[in-house]
Amino acid sequence: GVGEILESVDDFKNLPVEITGGEPLLQENVYPLMEELLAADRKVLLETNGSINLGKVPAEVVKIMDIKCPGSGMADRFLKENLGLLNPADEIKFVLTSRSDYEWATAMLKEARLFNRNPIHFSPVSGLLDATELADWLLADKLPVRLQLQLHKILWPGENRGK
């Protein structure tokens, strides 16, 4: 439970705690966990896919929202109202499979006026979109986004997760 998690992160006092999943907001105990971590003066980060309303997430939690592009087959699960619940420190990440995903993400960011409001990451799916090609598009379009590589795939190729 929450107590066990708090105890397990106690050895790492000066480090932030990142809550990830699947989708962590599907677990009702995640809300008291975030509150307890904040009360213990911990920096808390939450990775979410944006499919659940962020209204109950404490404002002090840094939200990293992974917006699914059409190439993922899950773009329809994202709740657009979550964009209005982001604080300036919160981050938005798009995992891209193709040029059409890139254009879709760029159009969404322009429409929602999110460029220069929140840190934005574009990450190519390894094996589907070449990172150099994505970097070229970003430079050509002068987009204020960060190129993010899937480091676990570079550091531990062939493994489903990091060590």
C-alpha positions, 0 to 999 in steps of 0.5 A: 500500500501507500505506506510500503511505497513511502518506506521504499522511497525513503532511502532516496531522500534527495531524488524526485519520485516519478509515478508511472504505469500503465496509467497510474490514475486508474489506481485510486490509491495514487491520490493519497500517495501523491498527497503523502509524498508532497507532505514529506516534502518530495518532488512528485512527477506523474506520467499520464496518458491524459485519458483521465481527468487531471482535476484531482491531481495536486497542483504541486505534482509535475504532470508529464502528459503523453498525448497519443497520436493517430499512429498509436491507434489510441488518439481518441482516448485523450481528454482535451480538457486536460490541456486546460488543467496543466501548469507551466511546469507540466510537460507534454510528450508526443510519441510519433510514428510518422510524418502524419503524426508529426503534422497532427501533433504540430496542429494540435499544439498550434490550435491549443496555443501550447507552444512556449507555454509548457515544455514539449517533447517529440519522441520518435518510435524506434524502428518506425520513425528515424530520429534524424529525420524528426530532428530535420523536421523540427529544425526546418519548422523551427518548432520550440520542442525538445527531441526525446529519444527512447533511452531505454531502447538505446541503453538496453536494446532488445529488452522490454525495460531498463535495468 
